[in-house]
Amino acid sequence: PELEASVVHLYDTTNGIGESWHAFRPANENLGEITQGQFQFQKDECALTKEFFELYESGQKEYTIPAQGEQLRDWVLLLIEKSPDIKKSWGGVIPAIGYHHFSTFSGGALLSVTREEVSEEGRYLQRRAASVFDLAYKRYLDLQKAEAQAREAQIEAALERVRSRSMGMQKSIELGEVVNLLDIEIKGLSIKVSNTSIITEFSEKENGLNNWFSARGKNYLEKFHIPYSTNPGPVSKKILDAVSQGIVYYTDKYSIEEKDEYFKWLYKHSVFRKFPEDSNQFVFSASGWTRATVVSKNSLLLFQRFFLEEFSEQEVEIFKRFGKVFEQTYTRFLDLQKAEEHAREAQIEAALERVRSRSLAMHNSEDLENVILVVSEQLQLLQFRFENVSFGFDTSQMGLNFWLASPSLSRPILMKVPYINNPAFNNPFQARRAGKDFNVDILSREENQEFLQHMFDHSELGNLPEENKKFLLSTSGFARSQSLMKHTILTVGNYALAPYSNDQNATLKRFGIVFEQAYVRFLDLQKAEAQAREAQIQLALERVRARTM
């Protein structure tokens, strides 16, 4: 048979890339299964590919290359490397000569491969086929252009929705909503991602970093801290290297063993272990892990697949565009966060000033109770969630003397509780002896029950209704933060076992300082009242003496 292969070549002369769409039939057979395929080749991959481009660029409409010897061998080996199925069409034997006859069209050429020169009739038929194919190819380019424009409009609309949502952020907490929208838009572009996450606060590697995951099946973001490791594995090292070296984009892929090793480390050293069980099962049952990361000044945007399929070049370019938009989003988040911090600081300072003003307004020692009420009210206004707040004084003794205030009480209760060997007493005093000015702890159910029962037996708390006592004794424990000053201990606590945040503890320290100042003023007033009383007594005695004389 004359025809052994029918091929369409497309040439990208700008980048020197050729694309071959081929159909081969088995050697020396008129019938039989036709092998079809497609691959790309570079202009300079072998002598024959170079000649393909040179003849096409010469502008000739028709030409034949009688390939033989080393030239043909190199080309056949390249074909087999890029499309192994071709080998069976050659019968495993490279022919002595292969005539490659080309008829060009706009963008490429039709190619027939024969072992004999193509007949005039064959040339004529291929010229006509090339002419018809030229129309089809132009239509293909038009459709491709229309599809590209439609795809671009789809991408730009998705980007615009993310931009609009980020510009509409009124509070920093809304960042999670923007990231989840970004995750939705990426999936809406038919890109397969398991989730989207961001990494922030990574400038000081010794402090670790924060990772925000778009949670599966949820409309909010889960944030957890990843601590720094002196011996980082490949996942952490990749992140650190990208940041330190100024890399703006990278992809990485991990086998099931590498993935599991990293997530087991996360379980051990971060709050990732608190994620829902179904999420954890999803991660560990995955066949692998593929990530695409866009690195910006303040954030890393990660697109993740929990399988081993790599991202395409088109997907990578889309990720980069979303990365630029997200950096604008994160910049706005930082601006909002800064504004909120300023507003919060003004709110805290106003609350502290109310306490200062009330303490300065004290005219006698009995007014301390009003200062305690103001402190309790201001902490509530600052969104402190507590069952009670206590104001310990005369703390040189191991026992506890304190005012107890609570949102459920109209006035503070003064209590004087003798010492027992319990962490409620021991922890703050041990912290103070260690030179600390703050204590954070959580009393267990047993420790808290012992402390409560002791107060029921030895303080005004024993007057509570039995129902209230039973409720308190049934709680799981008590979480508290304590500001330890020279004369006073300011304590807030809750039975929900919810530790107070670092920001709340810093605020409590400031309230502790202000209350210490109020208590010093109370002591001064108390001393002045004692001196005035003593002067009053001495004057009365003096009048009696004078009358006697």
Secondary structure, DSSP 8 states (H G I E B T S, - for coil): --EEEEEEEEEETTTTEEEEEEEE--TT-SSS--EEEEEEEETTSSHHHHHHHHHHHTT-SEEEEEEEHHHHHHHHHHHHHH-TTHHHHTTT---SEEEEEEEEETTEEEEEEESS---HHHHHHHHHHHHHHHHHHHHHHHHHHHHHHHHHHHHHHHHHHHHHHHHT--SGGGHHHHHHHHHHHHHHTT---SEEEEEE--SSGGG-EEEEEE-TT-SSEEEEEE---SS--HHHHHHHHHHHHT--EEEEEEEHHHHHHHHHHHHHHSGGGGS-HHHHHHHHHSSEEEEEEEE-SSEEEEEEESSS----HHHHHHHHHHHHHHHHHHHHHHHHHHHHHHHHHHHHHHHHHHHHHHHHT--SGGGHHHHHHHHHHHHHHTT---SEEEEEE-TTSSSEEEEEE-TT-SS-EEEEE---SSHHHHHHHHHHHTT-SEEEEEE-HHHHHHHHHHHHHHSGGGGS-HHHHHHHHHS--EEEEEEE-SSEEEEEEETT-----HHHHHHHHHHHHHHHHHHHHHHHHHHHHHHHHHHHHHHHHHHHHHHH-
